[in-house]
Every structure is written in C-alpha cells, then in structure tokens.
Amino acid sequence: MTTLRLPQQVPSPTQDSETLRKAFQGWGTDEKAVIQVLGHRNSTQRKLIRDTYQQLYNTSLIDSLYSELSGDFGKAVILWTYDPAERDARLVNNALKSKNLSVKQLQIIVEITCANSSDHILAVRKCYCSLFQRSLEEDIIASVPKSVRKILVGLASSYRFDGAVVDLNVANDEASKLQEAIALKQLDQDVVVWILSTRNMFQLKATFESYNQQYGSSIYEDIKDCGNELLESLLKIAIRCIVSPEKHFAEVILASIKGWGTDEDSLTRALVSRAEIDLMKVRGAYFEMNETSLDNAVTDDTSGYYQAFLMALLGQ
C-alpha cells in the first residue's frame, strides 16, 4: 500500500547519480532535480544510487545532501535517502540523546518496534550496534526513566513470529492476566511486558478483542489512571501501533499540524517512514478521522521544496 510512484522507465543508478551531481554543481542547488530523482525511487533503487554515487565521485551522497540542502527539506530528503534500517536506528539514537525525554521522543521506539516486521526490527538493532558501537537495549537502559525501561527493552528485543497464528484459549487467558495487572495498577509487571513483546500481532489483536468481550471495555481505555502517565501513554501507543498502525500515524500527522505552527520533525517521520509500507492506508485513516484529505492537510501546513518533496512521497 505504498504511495510512492516510480517512473515507467527508471534511469540507471549511474544516470541518477550524474543527475544529482549536476544538481549540486554551480551556483545554488537544483532542488527540483533532487526531488525528481530521490522522491521517485524505492529503497533498493536508492541504495544503488548511494553506492554508485560513492564509486563515481569518491564521496558519500548523504554528505553531499548535507552540504547542499538545508532546513526541513534537507532533513526530509536525507532521512528518506538512508537505508530504512539505518534511518530508524538514527531516529532512535537522536530520540535517546534528547535532554528531556518525553512521550514525543520515546514513542519513536514504540512505533519502530510495534509497527514494523520482526526482520526490520532486527535489522535496526544490528545497524544501531554498527553505527554507535552499543546495543539499542544498552542505550535504552542508560537513557530512559526507570518506569519505562522494562517495556521499551522488551519491545526492542522482541522477534515475533510474523504468521497469522492465533490461539483463542491463550487470548482469553492473557486478556485476564492483563486485566489483573490493570486492576492492580501494575502495568510494568513482567507478564505484561512478556505478552506485549513476544506474541505475534494477530495473537495480540485476538487478546485485545477478548479483553473487550470479557470486561466490556477496551484495554486501551482501561490502562488510563494507573498511576504512571509516561508508561500509560507508551502502552497506549504500543496497542495502537499493533491494532492499527495506519490510525496511529494518521494521529501523529494530525497532531503535527494541529494548532499554532507545525511539528515538521513528526510530520516528516510519519510520511517518510510509512511511504513504502502503508501510507495509502494512513491516507484513508486520516480522511475517516478528519473528513478531509491528508494531501490537503500537508499542502496547507507546508511550503516550498519541503512541501514538494512530501507530496512526491504521497504520490504526486
């Protein structure tokens, strides 16, 4: 359900590299050429361009982009040009380096671990070690508040079975265990972490449905007022990403443009990270939630080459 549109005849990596090199030369930068190339290539094609550019010019394409582009446009293009696993590893590292860690930063870890495949999460962890000479789990333990360390390490360490295997007896039993933890206001119990970080997504959805049927309310609502606002918020985000990642990212986009000013970092992250996964579904969820199109929302709150690049990712 990608929104990315590729040309019918994709130029060779050499041609694309030459186009980008030409865009960087002379007085100023040809931003339109950058968008035309990078905004219409998938992750495999972008990797070939990066490799070819390095071979032809003995310099990193990412370094060239850093030198030639600026502002929100530059951030978006660079984030997009990275390999997806490296992109997410860098997003997590930047979040963990924030001076005042809040839900806004920590939700990035939850998004990556609960709205992507197990293979992608494993690739992110490997890339994190390679880039920063530390494990992702190690940095989580060193950086985040104690109250949320257990759940974030559990999610980051998970490798779920990706198949649609569901055991309804297990779902009923684990719904009861989750309800007991909620009733005791002990959301950091080992059993909560174990269920959320090991069960496959289909099994978890069945567990949440069983919870609703058994107790007459959604687990999402019941985890409120359990005594730890940060943990509650992250668990709610985890549930949202597991049940409906498209709705979660539609909410991220809405929050980024709602009110005075725009949170460009959150808007960029949502569009860039989901463009090759489910941005078409995010677009549909956004319309259902707000009765207005995602495309119009983006054009109303952005401008210039930044807007043009985001619209390219949306399929223009």
C-alpha positions, 0 to 999 in steps of 0.5 A: 500500500505504498504511495510512492510512484516510480517512473515507467522507465527508471534511469540507471543508478549511474544516470541518477547519480550524474543527475544529482551531481549536476544538481549540486554543481554551480551556483545554488542547488537544483532542488527540483532535480533532487526531488525528481530523482530521490522522491521517485525511487524505492529503497533498493533503487536508492541504495544503488544510487548511494553506492554508485554515487560513492564509486563515481565521485569518491564521496558519500551522497548523504554528505553531499545532501548535507552540504547542499540542502538545508532546513526541513527539506534537507532533513526530509530528503536525507532521512528518506535517502538512508537505508530504512534500517539505518534511518530508524536506528538514527531516529532512535539514537537522536530520540535517546540523546534528547535532554528531556525525554518525553512521550514525543521522543520515546514513542519513536521506539514504540512505533519502530518496534510495534509497527514494523516486521520482526526482520526490520526490527532486527535489522535496526538493532544490528545497524544501531550496534554498527553505527554507535558501537552499543546495543539499542537495549544498552542505550535504552537502559542508560537513557530512559526513566526507570518506569519505562525501561522494562517495556521499551527493552522488551519491545526492542528485543522482541522477534515475533513470529510474523504468521497469522497464528492465533490461539483463542484459549491463550487470548482469553487467558492473557486478556485476564492476566492483563486485566489483573495487572490493570486492576492492580495498577501494575502495568510494568509487571513482567507478564505484561511486558512478556505478552506485549513483546513476544506474541505475534500481532494477530495473537495480540489483536485476538487478546485485545478483542477478548479483553473487550468481550470479557470486561466490556471495555477496551484495554486501551481505555482501561490502562488510563489512571494507573498511576504512571502517565509516561508508561500509560501513554507508551502502552497506549501507543504500543496497542495502537501501533499493533491494532492499527498502525495506519490510525496511529500515524494518521494521529501523529500527522494530525497532531503535527499540524494541529494548532499554532505552527507545525511539528515538521520533525513528526510530520516528516517521520510519519510520511517518510517512514510509512511511504513504502509500507502503508501510507495509502492506508494512513491516507484513508485513516486520516480522511475517516478521522478528519473528513478531509484529505491528508494531501490537503492537510500537508499542502496547507501546513507546508511550503516550498521544496519541503512541501514538494518533496512530501507530496512526491512521497504521497504520490504526486 
